[in-house]
Amino acid sequence: MNKQFDSGLMWFRRDLRVIDNAALCLALAACRQLHCVFVFDRDILDTLPRADRRVEFIRASLCELDVALGQLSGKAGVGLIVRHAVASEEIVTLAKTLQVQAVFAAHDYEPQALARDARVRGALAHVGIVLHTCKDHVIFENREILSKTGTPYGVFTPYKNTWLATVTPQHLRHHDATPVAQALVPRPEGLQQPVPTLAAIGFEKTNLSQLKIPTGASGGARLFEDFFERMDSYHETRDLPAVKGPSYLGVHLRFGTVSVRQLAATALQRQIQGSRGAAVWLGELIWRDFYFSILANFPHVAQGAFKPEYDAIKWEHGKHADSLFQAWCEGRTGYPLVDAAMAQINQTGYMHNRLRMVAGSFLVKDLGIDWRWGEKYFARHLNDFDLAANNGGWQWVSSSGCDAQPYFRIFNPVTQSEKFDADGKFIRRYLPQLARLPSKVIHAPWTAQALELQMEGVTLGQNYPAPIVAHAAARALTLQRYAVVKKHQAAT
């Protein structure tokens, strides 16, 4: 490719790696000289708690990226310019200071990010600088996967079938920056500061290191290598929260410390070789693309139900609803699997995927709480929070989203516990006060004899709560609450 620009600026955002980075390769190929920047965006960070694992994860990953850029170029002084400012302003200022002709970045898809990029594009154009963006975070984006009638899919299975029929090696190709890495130039004088400390940007250390969550591209690579050994059995282990079944790559996909193309290519190859586990895991990556497609083509989901008739549901409100929601947030529902799941997210910033469905269903269909409350709670606490997937998951459990199943699918938290944590290992890990209970009653302690509870050190209402709702009664109330949807569907 002929060099189009004398000087350019690579803006890292959700792609914190040099390996298989589409935007970085595009920038290197297009520019004779390339600078690299990351902005700790105050528009985002100023709204966060001062102890946030995601900020610590990003900061650690930037330290690794800074070194990787120097190693890629083979030159002294090459690295990452890191700023703490309002990104939509700082990128324009830095581009003018460096006198570049172009800024490069990977596509971002969330409404706030789209608005930011529109402001940056306009401000850069005003001073004669172009903004080039390209796809990197997903395999297929926006309207690349459409039905035969040319419309976006609203149901997953046909989307998945078309995705699999469409994908080619070109979609999954590796972007190698090595042949064009000489375009990287040392940071100019005055911009050579190291990656700032957490304290310098107003944040505190968290328990990220104690949780042993690996950061950076090297951390993502280690996790994927470990998962590769378990991938073939993924279909058997994925729903068991006490078993090491998932890949745990969610946070790395969120911040681009792994390449989704590499993951999908590996899974697809294993599927071709007959691995059922790889096929199921590839389906999870396709779900991820699907939810990004939904957000792009049906942007109203960011505020309301994918199926508008579900916005007519009357949720619980007032002090009673606040009390129920607080009990759910704090893991005080009296249903051990739900409470253990909430303990997991509160302590670690992670929740097992099966438990996201169980805990979500309980909030919406047992407690009658608006799914948006849970969506916001997860957005604050999940290390791997991604608006598209989080919104899609919550709308799935509330039946207001892209789910072919009817609204009367309501998870029973006890039978889910008995099925997926039969021996109560996960419950015992996160609810130690129940650890001595036998497996036959640990899923529903209120069914045990009083003497049995006493002998095992459990007092309902004291060191573990009694159930805040009766599931059967809550289910009946939910069916009444959703009756308005049934009436609307009948009328149409």
Beta strands, then each sheet from edge to edge (+ up, - down):
strand 1: 5-12
strand 2: 31-41
strand 3: 81-85
strand 4: 102-106
strand 5: 130-134
sheet 1: 3+ 2+ 1+ 4+ 5+
end
